[in-house]
Amino acid sequence: MAITGIGGVFFRAKDSDALLQWYKEHLGVTMQGYEPWQQAAGPTVFQPFAGDTDYWPDSKQWMINFRVDDLDSFLSKLRDAGIAVKTDPAWDSPETGRFARIHDPEGNPIELWEPPVD
């Protein structure tokens, strides 16, 4: 027997309904009752970081990373919606792909990742 994938990401929110609506509207992540969001198959990185990492704010215990297939158009859509987007060419490489960062309305860090094309 083996784990076949991540079955869910669960976290506390000050306003869970509003936050779920934000994720649905801006990122396309949906949840209707107990009907789970169906995502595309692809790589998932499971990586604990050192307690003193500066990869995301130390006030947050976690950061979620979402795969995207066209980072530039996705970032344009987010910017048009008034969402602050951070990019840094130092984050990108042909081996790992391209990255951007945003925060949800409750300040949770979100990394957007466009994997490299094979």
Protein Blocks (a to p, Z undefined) as FASTA:
>chain_A
ZZfbdfbdcdddfblmlmmmmmmmmnopacehjaccdddedddddddddfkbckbcfkbc
bdcddddfblklmmmmmmmnopacdddfklpcfknopcdddddfkopacdddddddZZ
